[in-house]
Amino acid sequence: MSGPNSDYDPVEVTPLKAEEVEAARDAALAAIAAAADLEQLKTVRLDHVGDRSPLALANREIGALPPAARKEAGARVGQARGAVNKALGERQAVLETEHEARILVEEAVDVTLPVDRRPAGGRHPLTTGAELIADIFVAMGWEVAEGPVIEAEWLNFDALNLGPDHPARTMQDTFWTDPAENHLVLRTHTSPVQARTMLSRGVSEDAPIYVVCPGRVFRTDEYDATHSPMFHQVEGLAIDKGITMAHLKGTLDHFAGQMFGEGINTRFRPSYFPFTEPSAEVDLVCFVCRGTGLNDAGTDPCRTCRGEGWIEWGGCGMVNPRVLRACGIDADTYSGFAFGMGIERTLMFRHGLEDLRTLFEGDVRFTTAFGSEL
Ligand code: DAH
C-alpha cells in the first residue's frame, strides 16, 4: 500500500526537517549571491531549484505527509522556495544589466579612430582601356595579336613599304638600338604586328585574318600634354576575299559607337601612308558638340573641335598590295584593310582628360577613379 498512514512520523522525513530546509535555502542564497555571471547563475538555478534540487525533493515529500503535518511543512518549504526564486530573479536582473553594460563598452566603435588607410588601388585605365578595345573586336569575332616592343627594322619599316630611302622613315622619330648592325628598333607603331601576323599565319579562305593588336610604341618625342616618347596604339588588320573600304568604314563606325556612344561615327579624309592604298585619316564626330561645331549656348565655336564638328582619331586604308606581297599573301586573291590609332588619345576623348601625362604619372588618386571600370 502506498500513501500516508497514521503511523507516519514527519520528523523522520529528513528533507523536510526545518534545519534541512533552512540549510538548503541558505546554500541556494549563497550560491546565487556568488554567481558572477549569467552562465553561472544558470547552473545555480539548476542545482537549487531544478527537479533534483534539495528544495524540489522536499516539496515532493510534502504530499506523502499526513494531512495534519502538510500545512506546516508546506509553508516552510514554500517560503524557502519563494525566497530562493526571488533572489534568483533579482540576481538575474542585476547580472543582465551588468552584461549589457559590458557589451556596450566592449563592442563600442570609436568612429573618430582613423580608417584603414591602405588604398585598395585600381587597374590602370590604359590596361582596362586596351582590354575594352580588344573586347569590342573580340565580340565581332576578331582575335587579339601581340608582338615584341624591340622589333626588327625590316618588320617595323621595310615590310610595310617603308624602304630604306623612303622619306616617311625619317618622319617616324625612331629609337635605334646598339649595335646598329643588329637592325633592331623600339617599334615606332603597332603596324609591324600586321606583318608578323600575315607572315606567321598566312591566309586562306577558311582562315581569313581579323586581328586587333594593342601595344606599346616609342618615338623620340618631347614629353608634354599631347606627346610622350612612349605611348600605346591599337592596330587592326582584316585580310579576306572581297574586302572593301566599305567594310573598313563600317568597322570603324561600330568601334567609335561602342567606344564613345551611339551617334559618334567617323568620316574619312584622303591621306597617305606607305602601307595602305588608298589611305585616309579617320575623324570622329566631336563628342562634345556632337558635330554642331558650336558651344552649349550655340554662340561660339566648340572648344574641343575648334568649330570643326570633327576630331582626328587615327589613320587607315586598304592594305597596300606591296605589303601583302612582302608578307607572302596573294594580292590578286585577297585584299584587306588596316587602321591604327593612339590608345591614350582614345581614352582622353572617352574620359575628357586634358593632359596625356596624367596617364603616365602613376598618381593613385587618378587611377583609383577608374579602378572600378572593368
Ligand atoms: N602606323 C600608323 C602610325 O603610327 C597608323 C596607321 C595608319 C596604322 C594607317 C594603320 C593604317 O594600320 O592603315 O602613324
Residues whose N, C-alpha, C, O or C-beta is under 5 A from the ligand:
A	BS01	DAH	T188 H189 S191 G236 F273 T276 G315 C316 G317 A338 F339 G340
